[in-house]
Amino acid sequence: MSRRILVTAALPYANGHIHIGHLVEYIQTDIWVRFQKLRGHQCIFLCADDTHGTAIMIRARQEGRGEETLIADMREAHIRDFSGFDVAFDNYGSTNSGANRALCAEIWQGLRQSGLIVEEDVSQLYDTKEGTFLADRFVKGTCPICKSPNQYGDNCDKCGSTYTPADLIDPVSALSGTKPELRTARHLFVRIEGLHDFLEQWTQSGEHLQPEVANYLKGHFLGEPLRDWDISRPAPYFGFEIPDSPGNYWYVWFDAPIGYIASTKEWCDRNGEKLENWWKTGDAEIHHFIGKDITYFHTLFWPGMLHAAGFKLPNRVHIHGFLTVGGEKMSKSKGTFVRADTYLKHLDPAFLRYYYASKLSSKLDDLDLNLDEFVTKINSDLVGKVVNLASRTARFAQPTGLSAQYPDDGGLFAAAAAEGEAIAAAYEDGDYNLAMRLIMGLADKANKFTEDAAPWNLRKDTSRAAELQNVCSISLNLFRQLAVYLAPVLPKLAQQAGTLLNAPIAHWSDAQTPLAGTAVGAFEHMLKRVEPAQVQKMIDASTEASQETAAPAATAAASFSDGPEALAAEPLAATCSFDEFAKVDLRVGRVISAQEVKDSTKLLQLTLSLGGEEKRNIFAGIKGVYEPANLVGRLVIFCANLAPRKMKFGTSEGMVLAAGPGGQDIFLLAPDSGAVPGQRVH
C-alpha cells in the first residue's frame, strides 16, 4: 500500500557554510527519502534556511550589508553544497518568507487561545559594546549545575541541564568578549507546563522517539514541572515582529520549526495540493530528522506548539549523534573541519555518502570518520566489489548484448532477490549499517561467481562465445541488482547502471527480475579508486592557522596559576609496573538510572550500561553533589573489573572514577565527545 510521507531535516542556520558534520544528517535523510520513493511511496523532502536571530543581525552589521542580502547569498551557497552531494529537496525555502510569517501568526493565535501565553519582566544579559540583548547561544560561562566551564547560555553539554544565561557563572559575551550587564525587558512566555500531561503521553508512547530519547526526557524534564519557554526577544532583533506585542520579536526557535510547514506550503502551492492534507488532516506521515543537540526543542516545545494550534504531530523524530574525525571533534587547526565545497574539490561525494551509510544505525551513537578506513572501505567495497562486476564483464557483453533468456546461475539472483525485504527493512529502520553489510555480502557472492567463471579466459576461445555471453549476463544482472539496492545511497551509480544496460532503475522491484536480451552500452568509469594523497590534499586545504601558538612550558604554567595544594594534600602513590596497571579494566559507561539510597547520607545507586544488554549496579559516594536526574544519560569512566562488594544496600559491581578531595568537591570523570559505552580506557 502506497504511503504519503513528509520528511524534514533540521534547518541549517544562515550564518555559516555547510560542513561534513552537517552532512551526516542531510545524507542520512536523503537516503531515507530516496528509499521511500524507490518503494513507490509519495515522499516529499522539505527544508529551508533558518535565517533569523542576533547572529545574523550582528554579522550583517559587521559586513556592512543588509540581513536579507546576507541570507540570500548564504541560501545560494547552501543549495549549491547540498546539490553537490546529491541531496535532493522537493522544496528548499527560507524562514524569512511570507508563508512562514503567516503560519507563525496562526500558531501564535492557537497558543494565545489555549491560554498558554504569559508576560513577565525578564532580566537579560546585554552587550553594551554591541548594543544588543544576547541570545542564549551568545553567552558562555560556567554551568551553574555541574560547574563545567565554557558552556552556552541555554544548556550544558556535559550534564544536560537547562538554565538561563543569567544563571551562568562568570558569563562572557561571545560577540564582543566583554562581560555583559543585566537589563530588564518585557518578554512573552509559553507556559508549557500546561501541556505536561500531553507531552508525557506523547513522548513515552514508544512510537515517536527512540527509547533512549524517551528515557532521557522522562529523567531530565518530565519528572518535574516544565519551565516556561521564553518565546520573544526585544528590539533590536532580526526576525518577525509579534503582531499583538509591538517591539517584541518571535525568538528564532519559535519560527524556525514552523519553517517546515512554510516550506510544505510552498511545495503545495507549486503542485496543486492543500497544506491541510499534510499538516492537519489525512493519512500523511510526518518524519523529522535532527541531531541530538536539538532534542529538547523538537520533542517538547515543537509538539506542544503543534498540539495547541491544531496541527498534526510528527509520527517519528529520528535523532542521530555527532560526527567525529579520527575519534576527535572536528578541528580547524588539524584540517578535519572540512567544508562541503572543499570536500567536493578533492573527492567524489559518493564516497562520503557510502561511508556514512556504512556507519549509521538507528541509535544516537556518534559517527566517527576514520580517514584510513574511509580509503580502504571505498576501494574495497565500491570499487573492488560493486563496480568491479561491471568493469570486468561489460566490454565482453557489449558486442552481443545480454542473453535472450536469463541463464542458470545456481540460484544467485533469486537468493539476492529474496534478501530484498531484509535490506528494505534495514533502510526503513534507519539501520543503514546493516543494509550495507547485507548488500556487500551479496557482492562477495557475485564476485566469487565472476572470478570462478573467468570470462577473460572464455573470450580467448571462440567456441565458448555462448558461455561467455551467459557468464557476462549473470554478472551484469547481479551488478544491476546491487545498484538497485544501493540506489538510495548512490543515485549516480544507479543512473550509470541504467544507462549501461539500457534499463533505467526506477523501482525497488527492479531487483526482483533479471534483464534478458537487452543491449549493453560501452562501459565508462563509474567510481575510481580514492588515493590517500587526495584525502591529504583535502585536509591540507582545510587546515587553518591555529590561533594559539605553543608557549614555553614555564610561561604556560605561570598563565594557568595552578598551585601545589592538591598534590601536597594527596601525594603521588608508589610506582606500579605496566602489568599491574593493565589488570585494571577501565571502561566507558552510560548512566541509565540514578537514585538516592535510603538511609545513606553519601550514596547514589547508579545503573551503568556498557552497550547492549551489559549493565553494572554501582553505589557511588556522590549524594548531595550530583542530582540523580542530572546524571541520567551522562557518560562516566568506571573500573569494571573491581571485585563485587556486598553492602547492606546491595552489591556494588565497580567504581565510578572522580577527582577531588571529597565532601562537596567531587568531580566525575567523563570521556571526550565520540566515546561510546563499553570502550576501554587505555
GUFIVO-39853 format. One record per residue (C-alpha): residue in one letter; x, y, z. Coordinates in steps of 0.02 Angstrom, whole numbers, plus 50000, padded with zeros to 5 digits. Example, Ala and Ser with C-alpha at 12.3 -4.5 7.8 and 13.67 -1.06 7.14 Angstrom:
% GUFIVO-39853
A506154977550390/S506844994750357/
% end
This chain:
% GUFIVO-39853
M500005000050000/S500695016949949/R501085029050090/R501105048150094/I502645053750188/L503275071150231/V505105071750283/T506125086150352/A507935088750403/A508435102050528/L508555119350451/P510375124650427/Y510755141550502/A511095155250376/N512625161350469/G513855148250407/H514305136050271/I513875117650263/H515245105950325/I515455087050334/G514705086650509/H513085094150444/L513085081650301/V512845066850417/E511045072350440/Y510645077850263/I511405062350183/Q510525051250310/T508855059450272/D509105059750084/I509465040950086/W507855037650181/V506835048550062/R507585040649905/F507225023349977/Q505395027850008/K505215034649832/L506035019149760/R504735008749854/G503365018149763/H502785029649904/Q502385048049885/C503775055649989/I504215074049993/F505835080650067/L505695098350135/C506945110250212/A507365128750223/D508685140650285/D508495146150466/T508775164750445/H508295174750599/G509145179750760/T510505190250837/A511935181350748/I511285186250575/M510965204050632/I512715206050704/R513585198050555/A512655208950431/R513115224050534/Q514955219050537/E514955216050348/G514075232450310/R512585224950218/G510765220750249/E510185204750331/E509145199650180/T510645201250064/L511675190650182/I510405176650198/A510075176550010/D511925173749974/M512065160150105/R510505151450038/E511295150049867/A512875142749944/H511875130050045/I510865124349896/R512455122649792/D513295112049926/F511795100649951/S511625098149764/G513465093549754/F513145079149875/D511565073449782/V510435079049925/A508815082149831/F507495092749918/D505745093949846/N505695111649914/Y507025122449997/G506305138050074/S506775151550199/T506085155750370/N506075173950314/S504635170650194/G502865177350188/A502195159650208/N503175157450368/R502615174250438/A500785169550410/L500985152250488/C501895159550638/A500395170950667/E499195156250653/I500135145450777/W500365160350893/Q498495163150893/G498245144850938/L499405146651087/R498515162651140/Q496795154451130/S497425139651230/G497895151551370/L499725146751361/I500495164151336/V501025174351487/E502055190251503/E503425193951627/D504845206151652/V506495197551618/S508225202151673/Q509295197851523/L511125199651483/Y511505214551372/D513095217551272/T513435236051294/K514795235951161/E513685228251025/G512105236951086/T511025221451093/F510245208951211/L511155192351199/A510345176651133/D510665161151239/R511975154351120/F512935170651125/V513365169151308/K514645157051377/G515165153451555/T515235140051688/C513735128451709/P512835132751871/I512395114451900/C513955103951867/K515205118351861/S515865113451688/P516715128451605/N516415135651431/Q514565131151419/Y513235140151317/G511885150551397/D510435138551371/N511065121251413/C512595111651469/D513325098651351/K514135089851498/C512685086651617/G511215090751501/S510465103751620/T509495118551552/Y509525136051626/T509515154351577/P511085164051527/A510935174251687/D511165158151786/L512905155451713/I514415158251823/D515575171851754/P514615174551590/V515505182151440/S514765188851277/A515255178051130/L515025193251018/S516245205351096/G517135195351232/T516565208051360/K515635204951523/P513795208251489/E512675217851608/L510945213251668/R509485223551600/T507605221351614/A506395219651468/R504615213251443/H504565195351374/L503195183451321/F503225165251376/V502365149051331/R501775140651491/I502245123451427/E501855115451595/G500035116851540/L500435103451411/H501385092151531/D500155077651530/F500015078051341/L501915078851317/E502215064651439/Q500965053651347/W501665058151176/T503505056151218/Q503265040051316/S502115031251192/G503555021151120/E503105025950942/H503795043250911/L505545042850986/Q506995030951009/P506875022651181/E508435031151245/V507725048151197/A506065044651285/N507015039251441/Y508115054851434/L506605066351427/K505735057151568/G507285057651678/H507825075451641/F506245085551613/L504585076651635/G504895071451815/E504605089351872/P503615104651815/L504165110951645/R504935128251642/D504055142151546/W504805144751374/D505405162351335/I504725164751161/S505085183051125/R506565194751105/P506555213751117/A507185225350981/P508435226350901/Y508175209050828/F508125201950652/G506505192050638/F504615193750634/E503825206650750/I502435199150854/P500795206550789/D499965208850959/S501555213951051/P502415228350958/G504275229850992/N504455211351027/Y505005198250902/W504735179550897/Y506275170450957/V507155161150817/W506715144350894/F504875148650876/D504865152450690/A506225140150637/P505235123850652/I503705132350581/G504815133950428/Y504465115350398/I502635119550372/A503015135050269/S504135125050153/T502715112550134/K501545126850091/E502695132549951/W502785114749883/C500895112949892/D500595129349801/R501765123749663/N501005106349647/G499155109949667/E498985101749838/K498225107850001/L499295111050153/E497915104550268/N498055087250191/W499845085950253/W499835095250418/K498045094550485/T497035080250412/G497285064550310/D498465049650322/A500115058350284/E501565053350396/I502745066750462/H504565062150497/H505885074050567/F507745070150559/I508795080050683/G510425079650782/K510385075450966/D510885093251015/I509145099850972/T508155085651050/Y507375096951182/F506575108751057/H505935095350939/T505225083551070/L504435095651194/F504185113351127/W503795108750947/P502495095150984/G501725106951112/M501585120950984/L500815109450854/H499575101850977/A498995118651044/A498735125850869/G497795110750798/F499165103850685/K499665085750663/L501105079050766/P502625070250692/N502465051450678/R504295050050721/V505785060950765/H507355052050704/I508835057950809/H510665054850767/G512345058050851/F513775069450805/L515245067150685/T517005064750749/V518545062950639/G519855050650695/G518965049250863/E519075068050897/K517995083250872/M518205091350703/S519685103350713/K520115118150603/S521935117650656/K522065099150609/G521115101450446/T519705089650495/F518405103550498/V518035101250313/R516795112150222/A515665103850094/D516355113949950/T518145109650000/Y517745091150001/L516955092249828/K518545099649755/H519525084049802/L518385068849820/D516845060749745/P515285064249850/A514775046049826/F516225041049939/L515565050850087/R513765045350057/Y514285027050061/Y515455028950209/Y514125037550314/A512845024450264/S514025010550317/K514155018550490/L512385024750525/S511175014950633/S509515019250713/K510365024050877/L511075040450943/D512895034750940/D514135047150868/L514855042950697/D516735042850675/L517575046650509/N519205037050509/L520145043050356/D521185027250334/E519635016550347/F518745028450228/V520045025050092/T520035006250122/K518145004550129/I517835014249969/N519165004949871/S518664987949939/D516764989149936/L516285001149798/V517724999149676/G518324981649716/K516644973249737/V515224982949655/V515934992349506/N517164978049479/L515744966749420/A515314978549278/S517084983849233/R517654965749211/T516194959849104/A515324974149013/R516584975448872/F516414956748835/A514504958248829/Q514404974048726/P514544965448554/T513134953148590/G512064961048725/L511324950548864/S510744932748833/A508994931048762/Q508494921148917/Y509244923349088/P510464908749112/D510524896449256/D511584904649392/G511364891649526/G510074902149617/L511184917549644/F509964930549576/A508464922749661/A509354921949828/A509854940249815/A508074944849765/A507454936049922/E508614947150026/G507724962549960/E506454963650100/A507774961850236/I508784975850155/A507204986250138/A506784983650322/A508524989650371/Y508305005450266/E506585008450340/D507275007150517/G508715018850478/D509955004750506/Y510985008450352/N512484999450426/L511504983150420/A510874986750244/M512644989750179/R513274973750262/L511884963550182/I512224971350011/M514104968550022/G513764950450069/L512844948649904/A514264957449814/D515504944849884/K514484930349813/A514294939049644/N516164942049633/K516554924149677/F515454918349534/T516324930149412/E518054925449475/D517674906749459/A516894908749286/A518374919349225/P517564927549072/W519264934849024/N519824917048989/L518224912048900/R518424925948773/K520044917948713/D519064902848648/T517844907548510/S516934890948528/R516374896348701/A515564912748646/A513834907548707/E514554902848877/L515444919648885/Q513814928748847/N512914919048984/V514254922349114/C514274940949073/S512364941549077/I512364934249252/S513734945649316/L512934961249244/N511224956749314/L511994953949485/F512854970849468/R511204979149422/Q510364970849570/L511674978249686/A511444995249602/V509584994649641/Y509904990649824/L511215004449833/A510175017149736/P509625026949892/V511455029049940/L512245030349767/P510955037949649/K512265042149517/L512875024249511/A511085018249489/Q510895030349344/Q512515024149265/A511945006049284/G510315010149198/T511235018449054/L512475004149035/L511114990849024/N509795001448935/A508574998949079/P508365013749198/I508215009349382/A506545016449439/H505855004749573/W506424993349712/S505604978849620/D506884980949480/A507984969849587/Q506744955549578/T506784951849392/P508364949349286/L508604957649118/A508724947248961/G509044951448779/T509464969748809/A510904979148730/V512454983148832/G513235000248811/A515055004948814/F515755004148990/E516295020749063/H517185023049229/M515905024049368/L516915025749527/K518795027349530/R519915022049673/V520215035149805/E522045038449840/P522695043550012/A523535058449929/Q521825065249879/V521225064350058/Q522795072950119/K522555087049994/M520805089650062/I521475090250240/D522855102250189/A521595113550103/S520525113650260/T521915117550380/E521835134750455/A523215142850552/S522935139650736/Q522525154850840/E523555147750980/T525445145750975/A526395133951084/A527065143551233/P528635138751329/A528205127051472/A528645139551606/T527585153151528/A526085141551506/A526195135451685/A526265153151750/S524745158251648/F523685144351722/S524235148051903/D523985130151959/G524515129052141/P525355114352231/E523995112052362/A523055097452284/L524605086952257/A525265091052430/A523625085652509/E523685068852420/P525475064352367/L525835052652221/A525695034052259/A527125021952242/T527525016952063/C526715001451989/S527254990651843/F526394991051674/D525744973351705/E524994978751870/F524124993551789/A523504982751645/K522484972451768/V521344987351797/D519954987251667/L519295004951649/R517765006851539/V516575019951473/G514825017951542/R513195027351520/V512115031051671/I510385024251626/S509645026351800/A510125035251959/Q509255036052127/E509585040452306/V509965026352428/K508785026752575/D509635028252746/S511285033452665/T511975051052677/K513295048452542/L512735035452415/L511815036052250/Q511365019852163/L511845020251978/T511455008051838/L512795009151704/S512605002551528/L514114995851434/G513094994451274/G511874980751225/E511234970851374/E512804972551481/K512474982951638/R513264986251808/N512494991151975/I513635003452065/F513485013052228/A514415029752215/G514765041752358/I514165057252267/K512505060652353/G512245079152384/V513505083552249/Y512565077252096/E510675076852072/P510135059452013/A509055066351872/N510535076151803/L511605060451792/V510475050351679/G511195049551503/R512945055051556/L514505045351507/V515675041051651/I517295031551675/F517235016851794/C518255001851849/A517334987051775/N518344972651847/L518364977752029/A517834963152137/P515974964852183/R515724972152356/K514224967252461/M513454981652557/K511894982552663/F511034991552519/G511534978652388/T513054973352287/S514164986252203/E514904979752040/G516254992652007/M516845010152049/V516475026451961/L518025037451944/A518055055152010/A519315068552060/G519345079952211/P519675079052397/G517895073852441/G516445082152528/Q515635094052405/D517225094452299/I516935078852194/F517095079552004/L516565064551900/L517745059851759/A516985058751586/P517675054451412/D517765067051271/S516435067851135/G516445052451023/A516705039351159/V515365025951173/P514835014251315/G515914998651327/Q517505006351258/R519055002751361/V520075017051433/H521915014251394/
% end
